[in-house]
Structures are given as structure tokens and as C-alpha cells.
Amino acid sequence: MRAAGTEDSIDPCAGSDIASFDVECDVIVVGFGAAGSTAAHAAAEAGADVTVIERTGGPGGAAALAEGIIYLGGGTPIQVACGFEDSTEEMFKFMMAACGPEPDESKISTYCDNSLEHFDWLVARGVPFDPTFCADTSMAPTGVEGLVYSGGEDAYPFDQIARPAPRGHLAKTKRATGWLLMEHLAGAVRDTSATVSLDTHAERLVVTDGRVVGVMARSFGRTVSLRARRGVVLTAGGFVFNDDMLAQYAPPLVRGNYKVGTEGDDGRGIQMAQRVGAAVRNMYAGEVSLPITPPRNLIHGILVNRHGQRFINEDTYMGRVGQAALYTQDAEIYLVVDEESYEPNWMGLAATWVCGSAGELEGEMALPPGSLESTVALYNRHAEDHEDPVFHKHPRWVRPLRPPLGAIDLRLSAAPYAPFTLGGLETTVRGEVLDLGGDPIPGLFAAGRTTAGVCAQGYASGLSIGDSTMFGRFAGATAAGSSE
């Protein structure tokens, strides 16, 4: 029961304090987004009596608002139809390099090994994929193409580590496809025996003798108690909309001016679990999208910081650019282009300054004297031979920049920096939430952005939904098989 003066308490409630529960079932799933929908489906398919509680008026969560890319590989039918060779071994090598530092090898190995089966599972749930490839973007295309490069697989250093292959799969619709994906995943849950309770906001866990046995929630202004005979699965999102948690764990993300998620990404699921002894991992980590491309023609230009110096290869994944810009460059960067490579990007970001020489341009931009001029001169010297020995941009994107030159302002004040959190509860590949000693907390499971998944800092578009849907399935099945 709530103590006086703790109306918003997240402390656990003792099961002995509840005379009778309003709802009793086998498995409670908290959240009805990508992870919650697959967890509920898996638990129900395993024969469990499932109740899903969702704080809003419908399913979807952050996934419904997302581009909807799902990161899958190993030779999916879409990859094969588009003429790309891939294997789980090459996928594993890429993810181990791209998802670090210190990525969770067991989760990445499990993710790669189950990628083809998970693709088939999605198709069986009715998710449609068009067997065509879009080369001009690393995000959802403007058409219905079903495959994109979404993590810099074809750029340095990853093209030296693993054979490049596009693994970003999209449901068949134009631009953002998350809503269509969630339509099918939520529909699959409704086709099971699971009960869905909307406008029901989880507040605290219920614990008996060290085991999580239920949830206290608010529904239409009323406190309700729900008992789970087998387990509670937390799929309540991340914490990008909780500035206090960001300031504590991931300070750079506080500055993000276009946060990715919903108001449900307030960290409450993580905090509730922490109050029963759950461990967290990678809480500093965050993805930061900086949507410079499409068009990819812009990456013929060079990205420079406030010192007029390059800091990354421009042909890499724009999420890596965003991370580098916010975490290491204080979000003060610019894209310098010439007339041949220039056009406004898909969001309308256009050149702020245009000058007849690099020297004039650096003056207009208030960069240190001689800085941009020397950077362009060094770049052009090697670009004459289509080489970039400093940052290793692929030769197909390297050519000298000829005046007039322009610069697109990509500072935080001018461009959208779109972050979301990657850290969360520490879990096993089966979805069990671990305590501070590394042991599973009885009755408690989790998946999605509430957890620390396959990404320890690095990212590729589609890993969030891929991680959520795959490990959501595993967590739901594990909870269904649990017993008191």
C-alpha cells in the first residue's frame, strides 16, 4: 500500500498487503509496443493466460512512430532477391564491431543465429516486405523498397571487418513504416487469448518473499492490483523523456532537441525494477540520429567541427555522425560542399554560407583562420586520386571540392539531433532480469528499450525494433514457462 506522502512512489508493494487482486493471470506484460506485443504473443502461444497493460489508449509505443526498419540478415529472402550475399557469420562480425564498445556477445550471437527464423516469424504474422533495394538512403525510403544499408556496413571501418550487406528491412509502405509493422504485431496479439487493458499505467511491482508476483497500476484514476502467477514482463520503453535520469546517466542526451520516443519513455519501468534489486547496464549509451542524407550525393562533401577539421568519414551511417557530433564535438559541426554535390537535404537543410574560396568561407563561419583552408587543401590533394588516407571515405565518394563552396549549418541550434537511450535493465538472452549479483530475479522479465540490448553504444537503424521484437518473444516464452 502507498505510504502517506508517497503518492508517486515506485517502491515495491508487499503482496501480503493486498487482500485480493483485481486481476489474476499467468503473465502480465507492461507495455504494448514492439517488445510488448511479441512478448504477449509468445506467452499466449505457450499456453499462458496473458494480460497486457498499456498506459495509452492504443498499441504502438515508439515503434509505431519510427521509420520501422528491422535489422535482419544472414541471407533473408529479401537480401537474396536483391542480389546480396550474406551469412550469420558476417552479420556477427559487423555487429560485434558496430555495437561496441564492449557489446554483449551472447545477445549478438543469439540475435544473429535467430535472424532468419525471426524474419519468417514476422512474415507469418503478416508483415509484408517488398523485395527491392534502395541505395540512396540509410533510412526509410520514399518508395516501398524493402531493403537498405542502415548501419554503415559498406563504409570504413566496417567494410574492412565484414563483407558488406544491407540488412535494414522495411514493411511495404512509403517512408515511415513503423505504424504498419505495429498494426500487424498488435493484430497478432488480438488473435490470441491475451487480454489487453488500455489506459492502465503501471506504477509499482508487487513482491512476495523476493519474487515479483504482480503490478500495481492506475486505470481511469483508480488504483488496480494485478497478480501474475508466472511472471511480469517489463516492456515499458527507455528513459529519453526523463531529463533527471538523462542527467544522471547520459548527460549529452539531455541536449537532444528532437527526442525519439513517446512520453512513455520516462524510465519508470527501469526504476521499478531497480527498486526490487535489478541491475542496469550501458546507461550512458544513446543513439543520436542526425538526418543529413538523403540525398547521398551530399557525402561528396566534408564534415568539419568548430576547429575547421574533419572528424569522421562522411559516407558512414548518419547515426554514427550524430553520436560523434553530440558526444565528442559539442554538437558544433558543418557540412562543406561544392556546387556539384550541393542540394538541400530531405528535411530542407540548406547552405547557410556560400563563398568563392575556403578561406572566405571560414571567415564567414567564424572558424579559426587558416583552419578550413588547410583542411580543404589536404582533402583535395588526395582527392585528385580519389583517396582519403585520413578518414578512409570510399573512393566512389571522393573527389576534389571546387569553388564556390557552401556550408550547411549542422549545429544544435540549426539541425535536429534525435536521441534515444540504449541502456537499461541487465537481462539474459531469455529475458530474465538480473540482480546486482548477476542472478535472475524470480518472476521478473524484460525486453525492448527497458533493457540493455545488443547495442552497448554503437548502433545501426533497425536494431532497436529487431532487438525488441526478437527478445520480446524470448522473454514472453520464458515468463510463460516460469513457475512459483
C-alpha positions in Angstrom: 0.0 0.0 0.0 1.1 3.6 -0.5 2.6 5.3 2.5 1.5 8.8 3.4 3.2 11.4 1.3 4.4 9.0 -1.4 1.7 9.4 -4.0 4.1 8.8 -6.8 6.1 6.1 -5.1 7.8 3.4 -7.3 8.8 1.3 -4.3 7.5 -2.2 -4.5 4.4 -3.2 -2.7 4.3 -6.3 -0.5 1.9 -9.0 -1.7 0.7 -9.6 1.8 -0.7 -6.0 1.9 -3.2 -6.8 -0.9 -6.2 -8.6 0.5 -7.5 -9.6 -3.0 -6.3 -8.8 -6.5 -8.5 -7.1 -9.1 -7.0 -9.2 -11.9 -5.2 -12.6 -11.8 -3.5 -14.2 -14.7 -0.3 -16.1 -15.5 1.8 -13.4 -17.2 1.5 -9.6 -17.1 3.1 -7.6 -19.9 3.7 -4.0 -19.2 3.6 -2.0 -22.4 2.1 -2.7 -25.8 4.8 -1.6 -28.2 7.1 -3.7 -30.3 8.6 -5.7 -27.4 5.3 -6.0 -25.5 3.3 -7.2 -28.5 5.8 -10.0 -29.2 6.1 -10.9 -25.6 2.4 -11.2 -25.2 2.0 -13.2 -28.3 4.8 -15.7 -27.3 3.4 -16.1 -23.8 -0.1 -16.7 -25.1 1.1 -19.1 -27.7 2.9 -21.0 -24.9 -0.5 -21.5 -23.2 -0.3 -18.8 -20.6 -3.2 -16.6 -19.5 -1.8 -13.2 -20.5 -2.8 -9.6 -19.6 -1.2 -6.7 -21.4 -1.4 -3.3 -19.7 -0.7 -0.2 -21.7 -0.7 3.4 -20.4 -2.1 5.0 -23.6 -5.3 4.4 -25.5 -3.8 2.0 -28.0 -0.9 -0.1 -29.0 2.3 1.1 -30.8 4.7 2.8 -28.5 7.8 4.3 -30.0 7.9 1.7 -32.8 4.6 3.0 -34.3 6.2 6.4 -34.8 9.5 5.1 -36.1 10.9 4.5 -39.6 10.2 0.9 -38.8 13.5 -0.6 -40.0 14.1 -4.1 -38.7 17.8 -5.2 -38.7 17.9 -8.8 -40.1 20.5 -10.7 -42.1 22.2 -14.0 -42.8 20.6 -14.3 -46.2 16.9 -13.4 -45.8 14.7 -13.9 -48.9 14.7 -10.1 -49.4 18.5 -10.0 -49.4 18.7 -12.9 -51.8 16.0 -11.4 -54.1 18.0 -8.1 -54.3 21.2 -10.0 -55.2 23.1 -9.6 -51.9 25.1 -12.4 -50.3 25.1 -12.6 -46.5 25.7 -15.0 -43.7 25.1 -15.0 -39.9 28.9 -15.1 -39.5 29.4 -11.8 -41.5 26.5 -10.3 -39.6 28.0 -11.3 -36.3 31.4 -9.7 -37.2 29.7 -6.5 -38.2 27.6 -6.2 -35.1 30.4 -7.0 -32.7 32.4 -4.1 -34.3 29.5 -1.7 -34.7 27.6 -2.2 -31.4 30.5 -1.6 -29.1 32.4 -0.8 -27.1 32.2 -4.0 -25.1 29.0 -5.3 -26.7 27.1 -8.2 -25.3 28.5 -11.1 -27.3 25.9 -13.6 -26.1 23.0 -11.4 -27.2 24.6 -10.6 -30.5 25.3 -14.2 -31.2 21.7 -15.2 -30.3 20.4 -12.3 -32.4 22.4 -13.4 -35.5 21.6 -17.1 -35.1 17.9 -16.4 -34.9 17.7 -13.7 -37.6 16.4 -15.8 -40.4 13.8 -17.5 -38.2 12.7 -14.2 -36.9 12.2 -12.9 -40.4 10.0 -15.9 -41.2 8.1 -15.3 -37.9 7.4 -11.7 -38.9 6.2 -12.7 -42.4 3.9 -15.4 -40.7 2.4 -12.5 -38.7 1.5 -10.8 -42.0 4.3 -8.2 -42.1 4.9 -7.5 -45.9 8.4 -6.8 -47.3 9.0 -5.7 -50.9 12.0 -7.5 -52.5 13.6 -4.3 -53.8 16.7 -2.3 -52.7 17.1 1.5 -52.2 20.7 2.7 -52.4 20.2 6.4 -51.8 19.4 6.3 -48.1 20.2 4.6 -44.8 16.7 5.3 -43.5 13.2 4.5 -44.7 13.0 5.3 -48.5 10.3 7.5 -50.1 9.1 4.4 -52.0 8.2 0.9 -50.9 11.6 -0.6 -51.2 12.1 -3.3 -48.5 15.9 -3.2 -48.1 18.5 -0.5 -47.2 22.0 -0.2 -45.8 21.2 1.0 -42.3 24.5 1.0 -40.3 27.4 1.9 -42.5 28.1 -1.7 -43.4 29.6 -0.5 -46.8 31.8 2.2 -45.2 35.1 2.2 -43.3 35.9 0.6 -40.9 33.2 -2.0 -41.2 33.7 -2.8 -44.9 37.2 -4.0 -43.8 35.8 -6.1 -41.0 32.9 -7.9 -42.6 31.6 -8.4 -46.1 29.1 -5.5 -46.6 25.5 -6.4 -47.0 22.3 -4.3 -46.4 20.3 -5.6 -43.5 17.7 -2.9 -42.9 14.3 -4.5 -43.7 11.2 -2.4 -44.0 7.5 -3.2 -44.1 6.0 -2.4 -47.5 4.8 1.2 -47.4 6.3 4.6 -48.1 8.7 6.4 -45.7 8.0 5.6 -42.1 6.8 2.1 -41.8 6.6 1.6 -38.0 2.8 2.0 -37.9 2.3 -0.8 -40.4 4.6 -3.1 -38.5 2.8 -2.4 -35.3 -0.6 -2.9 -36.9 0.4 -6.5 -37.7 2.1 -7.2 -34.4 -0.8 -5.8 -32.3 -3.3 -7.7 -34.6 -1.4 -10.9 -33.9 -1.9 -10.4 -30.1 -5.6 -9.7 -30.6 -5.8 -13.1 -32.4 -4.6 -14.9 -29.3 -6.4 -15.3 -25.9 -4.5 -12.4 -24.4 -6.4 -9.6 -22.6 -5.4 -6.0 -23.3 -6.1 -3.3 -20.7 -5.6 0.2 -22.2 -5.2 3.4 -20.3 -3.6 1.4 -17.5 -0.4 2.9 -16.1 2.0 0.6 -14.2 3.3 2.2 -11.0 4.9 -0.4 -8.8 5.8 -4.0 -8.7 4.3 -6.4 -6.2 6.7 -8.7 -4.4 6.3 -11.7 -2.1 9.2 -13.5 -0.5 11.6 -12.0 -3.0 9.5 -12.9 -6.1 7.8 -10.5 -8.3 4.1 -11.5 -8.3 2.3 -8.6 -9.8 1.8 -5.0 -10.6 0.0 -2.0 -9.1 -1.4 0.3 -11.7 -3.7 3.3 -12.3 -6.6 2.9 -14.6 -9.0 5.8 -15.2 -8.0 7.4 -11.9 -8.4 4.2 -9.9 -5.7 2.0 -8.3 -5.9 -1.6 -9.6 -3.9 -4.6 -8.5 -2.8 -7.3 -10.9 -1.4 -10.7 -9.9 0.9 -12.7 -12.2 1.2 -16.4 -11.3 4.2 -16.9 -13.5 5.8 -13.6 -14.2 5.8 -9.9 -15.1 7.4 -8.8 -18.4 8.5 -5.1 -18.4 8.5 -3.6 -22.0 7.9 -0.1 -20.9 10.3 1.8 -23.1 13.5 3.7 -22.3 14.2 6.9 -20.5 14.9 9.6 -23.1 11.9 11.7 -21.8 13.2 11.7 -18.2 15.7 14.5 -18.0 16.7 13.7 -14.4 17.7 10.2 -15.5 19.5 11.5 -18.5 21.4 14.0 -16.4 22.4 11.1 -14.1 23.4 8.5 -16.7 23.7 10.1 -20.1 24.2 13.8 -19.9 24.9 14.5 -23.6 21.4 13.3 -24.5 19.7 16.0 -22.4 20.7 18.4 -25.2 18.9 16.4 -27.9 16.3 18.7 -29.4 14.2 16.1 -31.2 13.9 13.1 -28.8 12.8 9.8 -30.3 10.1 8.1 -28.4 6.9 8.8 -26.6 6.0 10.2 -23.1 6.1 6.6 -22.0 9.9 6.6 -22.4 10.1 8.0 -18.9 12.3 5.3 -17.3 9.6 4.1 -14.9 9.9 0.5 -15.9 13.6 0.6 -15.2 13.2 2.4 -11.9 10.5 0.0 -10.7 12.9 -2.9 -11.4 15.8 -1.2 -9.7 13.7 -0.9 -6.6 13.5 -4.7 -6.4 17.3 -5.0 -6.8 17.7 -5.1 -10.6 21.0 -4.3 -12.2 21.4 -1.9 -15.1 23.9 -1.7 -17.9 25.1 0.7 -20.5 23.0 3.6 -19.1 25.4 6.1 -20.6 24.7 4.9 -24.1 22.5 6.6 -26.6 21.8 6.7 -30.3 21.7 10.2 -31.9 20.3 10.4 -35.4 21.4 13.4 -37.4 19.4 13.2 -40.7 21.9 14.7 -43.2 21.0 12.3 -46.0 19.3 11.6 -48.3 20.4 12.5 -50.9 23.7 10.6 -50.6 25.2 13.0 -53.1 25.9 15.3 -50.2 28.5 13.0 -48.7 30.9 14.1 -51.5 31.3 17.0 -49.1 33.3 17.0 -45.9 32.1 17.3 -42.3 34.1 19.7 -40.1 34.0 20.7 -36.5 34.3 24.2 -34.9 38.1 24.0 -35.4 37.6 23.6 -39.2 38.8 20.0 -39.1 37.3 16.7 -40.3 36.4 14.2 -37.6 34.7 11.3 -39.4 34.3 9.6 -42.8 31.2 11.2 -44.3 29.9 8.1 -46.0 29.3 6.3 -42.7 25.9 5.8 -41.1 24.4 9.1 -40.1 23.7 7.7 -36.6 27.4 7.4 -36.1 27.8 11.0 -37.3 25.2 12.2 -34.8 26.8 10.3 -31.9 30.2 11.7 -32.7 28.8 15.2 -33.1 26.9 15.2 -29.8 29.3 13.2 -27.7 32.7 14.4 -29.0 32.2 17.6 -30.9 29.8 19.5 -28.6 27.2 19.5 -31.5 29.2 22.1 -33.4 29.7 20.7 -36.9 29.2 21.8 -40.5 28.9 20.1 -43.9 31.1 21.8 -46.6 30.1 21.1 -50.2 30.7 22.4 -53.6 28.2 23.2 -56.3 28.4 19.8 -57.9 27.5 18.0 -54.8 25.1 20.5 -53.3 21.3 20.3 -52.9 19.1 20.8 -49.9 18.6 17.6 -48.0 15.3 15.7 -47.4 14.4 17.9 -44.4 15.2 21.1 -46.3 18.5 21.8 -44.6 20.3 24.2 -47.0 23.6 26.1 -47.2 23.9 28.9 -44.7 27.1 30.3 -46.2 28.3 30.4 -49.8 31.7 31.8 -50.7 34.2 31.8 -53.6 37.0 30.1 -51.6 37.7 28.0 -48.5 39.4 31.0 -46.9 36.5 33.3 -47.4 34.1 30.6 -46.2 36.0 30.0 -42.9 35.8 33.7 -42.3 32.1 33.9 -42.8 31.7 30.8 -40.5 34.0 32.4 -37.8 36.3 29.4 -37.9 40.0 29.7 -36.8 42.0 31.5 -39.5 43.5 29.1 -42.0 41.7 26.0 -40.5 39.2 25.2 -43.2 41.5 26.4 -45.9 44.2 23.8 -44.8 41.6 21.1 -44.3 40.2 21.5 -47.8 43.7 21.7 -49.3 44.7 18.5 -47.7 41.5 16.7 -48.7 41.7 17.9 -52.3 45.4 16.9 -52.6 44.5 13.3 -52.0 41.0 13.5 -53.6 42.7 14.1 -57.0 43.5 10.4 -56.8 40.1 9.5 -55.2 41.9 8.7 -52.0 41.2 9.7 -48.4 44.1 8.4 -46.3 42.9 10.3 -43.2 39.4 9.0 -42.7 39.1 6.4 -45.4 35.9 7.6 -47.2 35.2 5.2 -50.0 36.8 6.2 -53.3 33.4 6.4 -55.0 32.6 9.4 -52.8 35.9 11.2 -53.0 36.7 13.9 -55.5 38.2 17.4 -55.1 35.9 20.2 -53.8 35.9 23.1 -56.4 34.8 26.6 -55.6 32.3 28.1 -55.0 31.9 26.3 -51.7 28.9 26.3 -49.3 28.4 25.1 -45.7 25.3 23.6 -44.2 25.0 24.5 -40.5 24.6 21.3 -38.5 25.0 22.8 -35.1 22.4 22.0 -32.4 20.8 25.4 -32.9 20.1 24.7 -36.6 19.7 20.9 -37.1 17.6 18.2 -35.5 19.6 16.0 -33.1 17.3 13.0 -32.4 18.5 10.8 -29.5 17.1 7.8 -27.7 18.6 5.7 -24.9 20.2 2.3 -25.4 20.9 1.4 -21.7 18.6 -0.3 -19.3 18.0 -3.4 -17.2 20.5 -6.2 -17.5 18.9 -9.3 -18.8 19.8 -12.8 -20.0 19.1 -13.7 -23.6 15.9 -15.4 -22.3 14.7 -12.1 -20.9 15.3 -12.8 -17.2 16.1 -9.6 -15.3 19.3 -9.9 -13.3 20.0 -8.6 -9.8 23.2 -6.8 -8.7 24.8 -10.2 -8.0 24.1 -11.5 -11.5 21.3 -13.8 -10.6 17.8 -13.8 -12.1 15.1 -12.0 -10.0 12.3 -14.6 -9.7 9.2 -13.6 -11.6 10.7 -10.6 -13.4 11.4 -10.4 -17.1 12.0 -7.6 -19.6 12.7 -6.7 -23.2 13.0 -3.7 -25.6 14.3 -0.3 -24.6 13.7 -1.1 -21.0 16.7 -3.3 -21.2 20.3 -3.1 -22.3 20.1 -5.0 -25.6 22.6 -5.8 -28.4 23.9 -2.2 -28.6 26.4 -1.0 -26.0 26.8 2.4 -27.7 27.2 1.8 -31.5 24.0 1.4 -33.5 22.5 0.5 -36.8 19.0 1.5 -37.8 16.7 -1.4 -37.2 18.5 -2.9 -34.2 16.0 -1.4 -31.7 13.0 -2.9 -33.3 14.8 -6.1 -34.2 16.1 -6.4 -30.6 12.7 -5.6 -29.1 10.7 -8.0 -31.3 13.1 -10.9 -31.0 14.0 -10.7 -27.4 10.4 -9.8 -26.6 9.4 -13.2 -28.0 12.0 -14.9 -25.8 11.0 -13.0 -22.7 7.3 -13.8 -23.1 8.1 -17.5 -23.7 10.4 -17.7 -20.7 7.8 -16.0 -18.4 5.1 -18.4 -19.6 7.3 -21.3 -18.6 8.1 -19.9 -15.2 6.5 -21.2 -12.0 6.2 -20.1 -8.4 
